[in-house]
Amino acid sequence: MSVLSIQNLTKQYGSITAVNQLSLNIEKGQILGLLGPNGSGKTTTLGMVLGIIKPTAGQYTWFDNEYGEKARMHIGTLLETPNFYPYMSARKNLEIVAHIKKDYAPNIDELLELVNLKERKESKFRTFSLGMKQRLAIAGALVGDPDVLIFDEPTNGLDPEGIAEVRETIIKIADRGKTILMASHILDEVEKICTHVAIIKRGKMLASGTVGAILTSDKLIEIGSDKMDQLKELLAAVPNIKKMEEVKDHLIITLPEDGIGATELNRLIFEKGLILNRLLERKRSLESEFLEITKKG
């Protein structure tokens, strides 16, 4: 089932094109990371598909029009800084959210347990850390049991512990079969959480697909020596090197998956009389792919 279908969505503000003919399809159960630098059009895109911002052109469809004009009732959102009554408890704030959403039988305790706040359910919102506030906002988005959750930069401004807690919460929600659309510029988090990714820059779609499809199978090898000029000469004779980049005191070379490995490379260079002081083989990360894609876009 197609949860969200976007066709050529465009938003212009005078001479500025914030979103430019963006097309995307999200299927049920996917966790899609909408990736892009700040100002790339992520928030504008979310605003349009939620009916908050009127598109200049293009269209979008929720749930194959199954719910008609009531589609918004099946979507939970967290778009900005959590906004609750500071003098009220976590439980009372969620009860107010349930009243607004007309959910007359909310399972508040279950939601608070899901976001790891059950022990603080009677604590006032103003006593919460930023990470706890963010997790309470996620619980608020879950009130009414929506089919889809939309998060805009859910870990923005959090410390490492807060980021980890929000990440674990989102993974637990996904394990319940929810479809999640998450806009972010933190690539490491998207790589750890998402099944799919869409990369945009200046409002244009540059790449989309599964995280595995976006990540190439190329190997990256960090290699260094006290004699860098001699090392470069030796590497120039190695077959199938796609790219060689100098970074501070070492080189990063890109090789195909079936190309020479670190062990064989070390042996080859040693036989030529050169000793390495650095040798590390790793897979390409989403960050490296993102930088490569956005550099071209």
DAVEN-V787366 format. One line per field, one symbol per residue. psi: psi as a letter, one per 40 degrees, with the letter a starting at -180 (. if undefined). burial: b if it has 16 or more other C-alpha atoms within 10 Angstrom, else e. Layout:
psi: ???
burial: ???
This chain:
psi: hhdhhhhfhhhhgbehhdhgfhhihhiheihhhhhiiheeedddddddeeedhhidiiiihhffedebeeddeehhigdahhgihdeiidddddddddddefhefigdddddddefedefdeiideeiiddddddddddddehefidhhhhhfeeheiidddddddddddddddeeeihhhhhiegdddddddidiihhihfeihdiiaiddddhieiihhhhiiegdddddddddehiehdihhhhbeiihihiideaiiddddddddddeehhiehhhhiiiiddddddddddd.
burial: eebbbbeebbbeeeeebbbbbbbebbebbbbbbbbbbeebbbbbbbebbbeeeebbeebbbbbeeeeeeebbebbbbbbeebebeeeebbbbbbbebbeeeeeeebebeebbebbbbbebbebbbeeeebbbbbbbbbbbbbbbbbbbbbbbbbbbebeeebbebbbbbbbebbeeebbbbbbbbbbebbbebbbbbbbbbbbbbbbbbbbeebbeebbbbbbbbeebeebeeeeeeeeeeeebeeeeebbbbbbeeeeeebeebbeebeeeebbbeebebeebebbeebeebbeee
